[in-house]
Amino acid sequence: MNGGVMAQETFRIGADGTSGELFSFEDAIRQFVYVEMPFDGDGDGGNDLIRVDIIRPRELDGDGQVPVIMEPSPYYGLYPRHGERKTYLHDDDKWNSPLVTFPLFYGNYFVPRGYAVLLTESSGTALSQGFCDIGGRRDIASVTAVVDWLNGRANAYWTRDDRSEANRATAYWATGAVGMLGQSYDGTLPIGAAATGVEGLKTIVPISAISSQYDWYHPFGCLLDGDDADGGWYEPYNFAEVLQSTANGLLQRFEVAPNGYKELKAGSDKEHRCYNDFWRERNYRLTMDKFKASVFIVHGTNDLNVMTNQVEPFWKLLGEAGVPRKMWLHQYAHDDPFDFRRDAWVETIHRWFDRWLLDVDNGIDREPAVSVTDPDDVWRDYASWPVPGTEEHEWGLRADAEGAGAVLGEAAPGKAAPGEAGAAASAATFHFKGARVKEFVPRGESAKPHDDRLLAVSAPLERDMHLSGAPSLRLRVRLAATGLGAAAVTELDTNLAASLIEYGEGNYPEPDADLHVMTEMADRTSTFGQSAPQDKATYKLKFPRRAYEVEHVVTRGWIALAHRNSFERFEPAPVGEWLDVEVPLLACDWTVRAGHRLALQVANTTTRLAKVDLADFDVDAASVRLTLPYC
């Protein structure tokens, strides 16, 4: 007998080494419970209850136990998934109704194979009580409470208005082994849960997910462009108001929750963007020693929503902590692997859950840990990442022969680095005006002469350059204030931005306005799993949006100069003084083709960032050191 401790066979491994279909999806048990959290987050006098929708094999009810695949989310009451929303048996009474449609294919595919699938509505969202504190302790506790319930450590009730013993629900059908997955916020909650070390959480699969909230809201100390009145990105208190439950017309007001709204607004420190205790609570990389769950990461190098500053340090720390890990790194943007690698994704996630939730020794943890796409969209497997053979190379720049621009090339060994040449600049100094340059430029536009940026272009590359990892830029700059009254300005809260650009014709990924590359094919579908009358397993295919261009932004980075010395301290940059600055660039994995040129662009700020006070810049040419990891 495989799995379980009861008479009924709970799963069966087929000739292909994976769990096969044994049970009926159409006949599966569809139910819900309200799991009790260990505190009162919304200030209503009772511990908060978290809504959990469950689908599990009916054939095993009372005669076998199953592991759980869970997708927690704050979005179930707001957005569809692949065109599907949660739909209820009694839509006019959702509080007391089970689902008839479980969005996405996980239920259709895994329930027949001996798994339960749970959709958890995180604290304060949809049908859950509580307060949504955007990745804080309430948010994460609403997820770990469900793991505790599945392992007999927390209470749950069949309805939300009766906490009597007679109404108590137990997870007698669960083995206690839990895997979590999800994309974006849905993938962030599993990372936060794993960072607590909660017992029973065996694996997580974060897709385009956040490992440190500060690095999402304020990458490198900056404020991202957004829809707020000041042009800035949603801050936690704005975001929480969007997500907070309005079920039955009852909004859980921030003012009621103890320290809720004020905590989010004061702690996030939008004005100065300082890394503080509020952000430390939401930095899940700080407790890597607590991780017990294996981790399978999927992330896009062109994702400008959840950027690679979330994955590169997280991946490194997982390795240092000895956590079993796997990663797919693709060239798309904020996209789901079910859209860009569907067949392989279903096969891989199936084997991954069999390994960590059913304890099937299928070898997936001994296969190459990393899969990366090349510019031709071919997946390449590697033992580690950055890919083996990657070394760091220092590049610098010099004035071109006509003195009108700059040439980028590998720096000669032994040349002075920034900070080693004394207080004054060298003879070669470049100047550019303060401006907010476009993040995505029209065809051929960035190669034209501009006075609002420094552009240094290499000679044609003699061989392919496989960039793998996080580049960085060091340089010496001097600011001058621009605009009306500039003479009286002595310091500025402004940015410095850099981009690596490939010049050469190619069919490059093209993110849309919502920062996705994949787009739907109206007339083509595929099916994964069994269907029920109101829960089909057929989904439209998608294909990558590409554009034939003469240039491609390989990666970019920024630094808020007020945080040039520390993200914990706000120190506006002095005007008229030479400053040594490091600009971290986002990690990438991209091959610049032989015969193409590599360019470094340095500017004041970009349209991906909120508007800031602008400054003119002088750059000491001899100080520039671009560190490139490549093989």
C-alpha positions in Angstrom: 0.0 0.0 0.0 1.3 3.5 -0.9 0.7 6.4 1.5 -1.7 6.8 4.4 -2.2 4.6 7.4 -5.8 3.5 6.7 -7.2 0.7 4.6 -8.0 2.8 1.5 -5.2 3.4 -1.0 -4.6 7.1 -0.9 -2.3 7.4 -3.9 -0.7 5.2 -6.5 2.6 5.8 -8.4 2.3 5.0 -12.0 4.9 3.7 -14.5 5.9 7.3 -15.2 6.9 7.8 -11.6 4.1 10.2 -10.7 0.8 9.9 -8.7 -2.0 8.8 -11.0 -5.7 9.5 -11.1 -7.7 7.4 -8.6 -10.6 9.7 -7.6 -13.4 11.7 -9.0 -13.2 15.4 -9.2 -16.9 15.8 -10.0 -17.8 13.9 -6.8 -15.2 15.5 -4.6 -16.2 17.0 -1.3 -16.5 20.8 -1.5 -16.6 22.5 1.9 -15.4 25.5 3.9 -14.3 26.2 7.4 -13.4 29.3 9.4 -10.0 28.9 11.0 -9.4 30.8 14.2 -6.3 33.0 14.4 -4.5 33.5 17.8 -5.4 37.2 18.1 -8.0 39.9 17.4 -6.6 41.9 14.5 -9.6 44.0 13.7 -10.5 45.0 17.3 -14.0 43.5 17.4 -13.5 41.7 20.6 -13.0 38.1 19.2 -10.1 36.3 17.6 -10.3 36.6 13.8 -11.7 33.8 11.6 -10.1 33.0 8.3 -12.2 31.6 5.5 -10.7 28.5 3.9 -12.4 26.7 0.9 -11.6 23.0 0.6 -11.9 20.4 -2.1 -10.8 16.8 -1.4 -11.5 13.3 -2.6 -14.8 11.9 -1.4 -13.6 8.3 -1.7 -11.1 8.9 1.1 -13.5 10.6 3.6 -13.0 8.7 6.9 -10.9 6.1 5.2 -7.6 7.8 4.3 -5.6 11.0 4.8 -4.3 13.3 2.1 -1.7 16.1 1.9 -2.7 19.7 1.1 -1.8 22.1 -1.7 -2.8 25.6 -0.6 -2.9 28.9 -2.4 -3.4 31.8 0.1 -4.5 35.2 -1.4 -5.9 38.6 -0.6 -7.4 38.8 -4.1 -10.1 36.2 -4.2 -12.8 38.8 -3.7 -11.4 41.1 -6.4 -9.8 39.4 -9.4 -10.3 36.4 -11.7 -7.7 33.7 -12.3 -7.3 32.7 -15.9 -10.8 34.0 -16.5 -12.2 32.1 -13.5 -13.6 33.5 -10.3 -14.7 31.7 -7.2 -18.3 30.8 -7.6 -20.6 29.7 -4.8 -23.4 27.2 -4.6 -25.5 30.0 -3.1 -24.1 33.3 -4.4 -26.5 35.3 -2.2 -25.1 33.8 1.0 -21.3 33.3 0.3 -20.6 33.2 4.0 -22.5 29.9 4.4 -21.9 28.4 0.9 -19.3 26.1 -0.5 -17.6 26.8 -3.8 -18.7 25.1 -7.1 -15.8 26.6 -9.0 -12.2 26.5 -7.7 -10.1 28.9 -10.0 -7.1 27.5 -11.8 -6.3 23.9 -12.6 -4.9 22.8 -9.3 -8.1 21.3 -7.9 -9.0 19.6 -11.3 -5.6 18.1 -11.6 -4.5 17.2 -8.0 -7.7 16.1 -6.3 -8.0 13.0 -8.5 -4.4 12.1 -7.6 -5.0 12.1 -3.8 -4.5 15.7 -2.7 -6.7 18.3 -1.1 -6.6 21.8 -2.5 -7.3 24.7 -0.2 -7.9 28.4 -1.1 -7.3 30.6 1.9 -8.5 34.2 2.0 -5.8 36.1 4.0 -6.6 38.3 7.0 -9.1 41.0 6.4 -9.9 40.2 2.8 -12.9 38.6 1.0 -14.8 36.5 3.6 -12.1 36.6 6.3 -12.2 38.7 9.4 -9.2 40.7 10.6 -7.0 43.4 9.3 -4.9 43.3 6.1 -1.4 44.5 7.2 0.4 43.9 3.9 2.8 41.1 4.7 3.0 41.9 8.4 2.3 39.5 11.4 -1.5 39.5 10.9 -1.2 38.6 7.2 1.3 35.8 7.8 -0.5 34.5 10.9 -3.6 34.1 8.9 -1.7 31.6 6.7 0.2 29.7 9.4 -3.0 29.4 11.4 -4.4 27.2 8.6 -1.2 25.0 8.7 -1.7 24.8 12.5 -5.3 23.7 12.0 -4.3 21.0 9.5 -1.9 19.7 12.2 -4.3 19.8 15.1 -2.9 22.9 16.7 -5.7 25.4 16.0 -9.5 25.5 16.0 -11.8 25.9 13.1 -15.6 26.2 12.8 -18.2 25.2 10.2 -19.8 28.6 10.3 -18.5 32.0 11.4 -21.2 32.8 14.0 -21.0 29.8 16.2 -17.8 28.9 18.2 -19.3 26.1 20.2 -17.7 22.7 20.5 -20.6 21.2 18.5 -19.7 23.5 15.5 -15.9 22.8 15.7 -14.4 21.4 12.5 -11.3 19.1 12.5 -9.0 18.2 9.7 -9.2 14.4 10.3 -8.7 13.9 6.6 -5.3 15.6 6.4 -1.9 14.1 6.8 -0.6 17.5 8.0 1.8 17.9 5.1 1.3 21.2 3.4 2.6 22.8 0.2 1.9 26.4 -0.7 2.1 28.1 -4.0 1.0 31.3 -5.7 2.0 34.2 -7.9 2.9 37.7 -6.7 1.1 38.5 -3.4 -0.2 34.9 -3.4 3.5 33.7 -3.6 4.7 36.2 -1.0 2.4 34.8 1.7 4.1 31.3 1.4 7.5 32.9 1.8 6.4 34.7 4.9 4.9 31.5 6.3 8.1 29.5 5.7 10.1 32.2 7.4 8.2 31.5 10.6 9.3 27.8 10.6 5.7 26.6 11.0 5.6 22.8 11.5 3.9 20.9 8.7 4.8 23.3 5.8 6.9 21.0 3.6 7.4 23.1 0.5 6.6 26.5 -1.1 6.4 27.5 -4.7 6.7 31.3 -4.9 6.1 32.7 -8.4 7.1 36.3 -9.1 7.0 36.8 -5.3 8.3 39.2 -2.7 10.9 38.1 -0.1 11.4 41.7 1.3 8.6 44.2 1.2 10.9 47.2 1.5 12.7 46.1 -1.7 9.3 46.1 -3.5 8.0 49.4 -2.2 11.3 51.3 -2.2 13.9 49.5 -4.4 17.3 50.9 -3.6 15.7 53.6 -1.5 13.6 55.0 -4.3 9.8 55.6 -4.7 8.2 53.8 -7.6 5.9 55.6 -10.1 2.2 55.0 -9.3 -1.3 56.4 -8.9 -1.1 58.2 -5.6 -1.7 62.0 -5.5 2.0 62.6 -5.4 2.7 60.3 -8.3 4.1 57.6 -6.0 3.5 53.9 -5.8 0.7 52.5 -3.6 2.0 52.5 0.0 0.9 49.8 2.5 -2.0 51.9 3.9 -3.3 52.6 0.4 -3.0 49.0 -0.7 -4.6 47.7 2.4 -7.7 49.9 1.9 -8.1 48.3 -1.6 -7.8 44.8 -0.3 -9.8 45.2 2.9 -13.0 43.1 3.0 -16.3 44.8 2.0 -18.2 41.5 2.3 -21.9 42.0 3.2 -21.2 45.7 2.8 -19.3 45.8 6.1 -15.8 47.4 5.7 -13.4 46.5 8.5 -12.4 50.1 9.1 -8.7 50.7 9.8 -9.5 53.0 12.7 -11.1 50.0 14.6 -8.1 47.7 14.2 -5.5 48.3 17.1 -2.7 50.4 15.6 -3.8 49.3 12.1 -4.0 52.3 9.8 -1.6 54.4 11.9 0.9 51.6 12.0 0.9 51.2 8.3 1.2 54.9 7.5 3.8 55.8 10.1 5.8 52.6 9.7 6.1 52.7 6.0 7.7 56.2 6.1 6.8 57.2 2.5 8.4 60.6 2.8 11.9 59.4 3.7 11.7 55.7 2.7 14.0 54.6 5.5 14.4 50.9 6.3 13.1 50.5 9.8 11.5 48.0 12.2 8.3 48.1 10.2 10.1 46.9 7.1 12.2 44.4 9.1 9.0 42.7 10.2 8.3 42.3 6.5 11.7 41.1 5.4 11.4 37.3 5.3 15.1 36.9 4.4 16.1 37.8 8.0 14.9 34.4 9.4 16.4 31.9 6.9 17.5 29.8 9.9 13.8 29.0 10.5 13.1 27.7 7.0 12.1 24.0 7.0 10.2 24.0 3.7 11.9 23.4 0.4 11.6 26.2 -2.2 10.9 26.2 -5.9 11.2 29.7 -7.3 9.8 31.0 -10.6 10.7 34.5 -11.7 11.0 36.7 -14.7 14.1 38.9 -15.4 11.9 41.5 -17.2 9.4 41.7 -14.3 9.3 45.4 -13.3 6.5 44.7 -10.8 8.2 42.2 -8.6 11.8 42.7 -9.7 14.8 40.4 -9.4 16.0 42.3 -6.3 13.5 39.9 -4.6 14.9 36.7 -6.0 18.7 37.1 -6.3 19.5 37.6 -2.5 16.8 35.2 -1.5 18.2 32.4 -3.8 21.7 33.0 -2.4 20.6 32.9 1.3 18.6 29.7 0.6 21.8 28.1 -0.5 23.8 29.3 2.4 21.1 28.0 4.8 21.1 24.6 3.1 17.5 24.8 2.1 16.5 22.4 -0.8 15.9 24.7 -3.7 15.0 24.8 -7.4 14.5 27.8 -9.7 13.1 28.6 -13.1 14.4 32.0 -14.4 12.7 33.2 -17.5 13.0 36.3 -19.8 9.3 37.3 -19.5 7.8 39.6 -17.0 5.1 39.3 -14.3 3.9 36.1 -15.9 2.7 32.7 -14.8 4.5 29.5 -15.8 1.1 27.9 -16.7 1.1 30.5 -19.5 4.6 30.3 -20.9 5.7 26.7 -20.3 2.4 24.9 -19.6 3.2 21.2 -20.2 6.5 21.3 -18.5 5.1 23.3 -15.6 2.3 20.9 -14.8 4.7 17.9 -15.1 7.3 19.6 -12.9 5.0 20.9 -10.2 3.4 17.4 -10.1 6.7 15.8 -9.4 7.7 18.5 -7.0 4.6 18.0 -4.8 4.9 14.2 -5.1 8.4 14.5 -3.7 7.8 16.8 -0.8 4.1 16.0 0.2 3.9 12.3 -0.7 7.6 11.5 0.0 8.1 9.9 -3.3 11.8 9.5 -4.2 11.4 10.6 -7.8 14.8 12.3 -8.1 13.6 15.8 -8.8 15.7 17.1 -5.9 18.8 15.6 -7.5 18.3 17.1 -11.0 19.9 20.4 -12.2 18.6 23.0 -9.8 18.2 25.8 -12.2 16.5 26.3 -15.6 17.1 29.5 -17.5 15.8 30.7 -20.9 18.3 32.0 -23.5 17.4 34.8 -26.0 16.0 32.2 -28.4 13.6 31.1 -25.7 15.3 27.8 -25.2 15.5 26.4 -21.7 19.0 25.6 -20.4 19.6 23.6 -17.3 22.4 24.4 -14.8 23.6 23.1 -11.5 23.6 26.5 -9.9 23.0 30.2 -10.4 24.7 32.5 -11.4 25.5 29.9 -14.0 28.8 27.9 -13.6 31.7 29.7 -15.1 30.5 33.2 -14.4 33.2 35.6 -13.3 33.1 39.3 -12.4 34.8 41.6 -14.9 35.3 45.4 -14.4 34.6 47.7 -17.3 35.3 51.4 -17.6 34.8 54.2 -20.1 36.9 56.8 -21.9 36.1 59.7 -24.2 35.8 58.7 -27.9 38.2 60.0 -30.5 36.0 63.0 -31.3 35.4 63.8 -27.7 31.6 63.9 -28.2 30.7 60.7 -26.3 32.1 57.8 -24.3 33.4 54.3 -25.2 32.7 51.4 -22.9 35.2 48.6 -22.5 36.9 46.2 -20.1 39.0 48.2 -17.6 42.8 47.7 -17.6 44.0 45.9 -14.4 45.3 48.2 -11.7 43.5 51.3 -12.6 42.1 53.5 -9.8 38.7 52.7 -8.5 36.3 55.4 -7.3 37.5 57.1 -4.1 41.2 56.5 -4.8 41.9 59.6 -6.9 41.5 62.3 -4.2 38.8 64.9 -3.8 38.9 66.5 -7.2 37.7 65.0 -10.5 40.1 63.8 -13.2 40.5 65.8 -16.4 37.9 63.8 -18.3 34.5 64.8 -17.0 31.1 64.2 -18.6 28.1 66.3 -18.0 24.4 65.6 -18.4 21.2 67.6 -17.5 18.7 66.5 -14.9 15.7 64.7 -16.5 13.3 61.9 -16.0 14.1 59.7 -19.0 11.8 57.1 -20.5 12.1 53.6 -19.1 11.1 52.0 -22.4 12.3 54.0 -25.4 11.0 54.1 -29.0 12.9 52.1 -31.6 16.5 53.4 -31.9 15.8 56.4 -29.7 18.3 55.8 -26.9 21.2 55.5 -29.4 20.7 59.1 -30.6 22.6 62.0 -29.0 21.0 63.3 -25.8 22.1 65.9 -23.3 20.0 64.4 -20.5 22.2 61.2 -20.0 25.7 59.8 -20.3 25.8 57.0 -22.9 28.9 54.8 -23.3 28.8 52.2 -26.0 31.2 49.3 -26.5 32.8 48.0 -29.7 31.0 45.1 -31.3 31.5 42.0 -29.1 33.8 39.4 -30.4 31.9 36.6 -28.7 28.6 36.0 -26.9 28.5 37.5 -23.4 26.3 35.5 -21.0 25.4 37.9 -18.2 24.3 36.0 -15.1 23.8 37.7 -11.7 23.6 41.2 -10.5 25.9 43.9 -12.1 26.8 47.1 -10.2 28.1 50.5 -11.1 30.5 52.7 -9.1 31.3 56.2 -10.0 32.1 59.7 -8.7 29.4 62.4 -9.4 28.8 66.0 -8.6 25.3 67.5 -8.4 24.1 71.0 -9.5 20.6 72.1 -8.8 18.4 73.0 -11.8 15.4 75.2 -12.3 14.1 78.3 -10.6 15.9 79.3 -7.4 18.6 76.6 -8.0 21.3 78.9 -6.6 19.8 78.6 -3.1 19.5 74.8 -3.1 22.2 73.2 -1.1 21.0 69.5 -1.0 18.6 67.3 -2.9 16.6 64.2 -2.5 17.1 62.9 -6.1 18.1 59.7 -7.9 20.8 58.3 -10.1 19.7 55.7 -12.6 21.6 53.3 -14.8 20.7 50.9 -17.6 22.6 48.2 -19.6 21.4 48.2 -23.2 22.1 45.7 -26.0 22.4 47.4 -29.4 21.7 45.0 -32.3 18.7 43.7 -34.2 16.7 41.1 -32.4 13.2 39.8 -31.5 13.1 41.0 -27.9 10.5 40.5 -25.2 8.0 43.4 -25.0 6.2 43.9 -21.6 2.8 45.6 -21.9 1.5 48.4 -19.7 0.5 45.9 -17.0 4.1 44.5 -17.0 3.2 41.2 -18.7 4.7 39.6 -21.8 2.3 36.7 -22.3 -0.9 37.5 -24.2 -4.0 35.3 -24.8 -4.6 33.3 -27.9 -8.4 33.6 -28.4 -9.0 30.3 -30.3 -6.5 27.8 -28.7 -6.9 25.9 -25.4 -5.5 23.0 -23.5 -6.9 20.8 -20.7 -5.3 19.6 -17.5 -7.3 17.5 -15.1 -10.9 16.5 -14.7 -13.9 18.7 -15.1 -17.2 19.2 -13.3 -20.3 20.9 -14.7 -19.3 24.3 -13.1 -15.6 23.8 -12.9 -13.9 23.1 -16.2 -10.2 22.2 -16.7 -9.7 23.9 -20.1 -7.8 27.1 -20.4 -6.8 29.4 -23.2 -3.2 29.2 -24.4 -0.9 32.3 -24.3 2.1 33.4 -26.4 4.9 35.8 -25.7 4.6 39.3 -27.0 7.9 40.2 -28.9 9.0 43.1 -31.0 11.7 43.2 -33.6 13.9 46.0 -32.4 17.5 47.4 -32.6 17.9 47.7 -28.9 17.0 45.9 -25.7 17.3 47.0 -22.0 19.1 44.0 -20.4 18.8 45.3 -16.9 18.6 48.6 -14.9 19.1 49.9 -11.5 18.7 53.0 -9.4 19.9 54.6 -6.1 18.1 57.3 -4.1 21.1 59.5 -3.4 19.6 60.3 0.0 20.2 56.6 0.8 23.6 56.4 -0.9 25.3 55.6 2.5 22.5 53.6 4.2 18.9 52.6 3.6 18.3 53.3 7.3 19.4 56.9 7.2 18.0 59.7 5.0 20.8 62.1 4.0 20.0 64.4 1.0 22.9 64.7 -1.4 24.9 67.9 -1.1 25.1 70.1 -4.1 28.5 71.0 -5.5 30.5 68.2 -3.8 32.0 65.2 -5.4 30.3 62.0 -4.1 31.3 58.4 -4.5 28.2 56.4 -5.4 27.4 52.8 -6.0 24.3 52.0 -8.2 23.1 48.4 -7.8 21.6 47.0 -10.9 18.9 44.3 -11.0 20.1 40.7 -11.4 19.7 39.4 -14.9 20.4 36.4 -17.1 20.8 37.3 -20.7 23.2 36.6 -23.6 24.4 39.7 -25.5 25.1 38.3 -29.0 28.5 38.5 -30.7 28.6 41.4 -33.1 26.2 43.4 -31.0 27.2 46.3 -28.7 26.8 46.7 -25.0 26.0 50.2 -23.7 25.8 51.8 -20.3 23.3 54.6 -19.8 23.5 56.9 -16.8 20.7 59.4 -16.1 19.2 61.4 -13.2 16.0 59.3 -12.9 13.5 57.3 -15.0 9.8 57.1 -15.6 9.6 53.8 -13.6 10.3 56.0 -10.6 8.1 58.7 -9.1 9.0 62.3 -9.9 11.8 63.8 -7.8 13.7 67.0 -7.7 16.0 67.0 -10.7 19.8 67.7 -10.7 22.4 68.2 -13.3 25.4 65.8 -13.0 29.1 65.9 -13.6 30.7 62.4 -13.9 34.4 61.7 -13.4 35.1 59.5 -16.3 38.1 57.8 -14.7 36.0 56.8 -11.7 33.5 54.7 -13.5 33.6 51.0 -12.8 30.9 48.7 -14.1 31.1 45.3 -12.6 29.6 42.7 -15.0 29.1 39.0 -14.0 29.5 37.0 -17.2 30.9 33.9 -18.9 
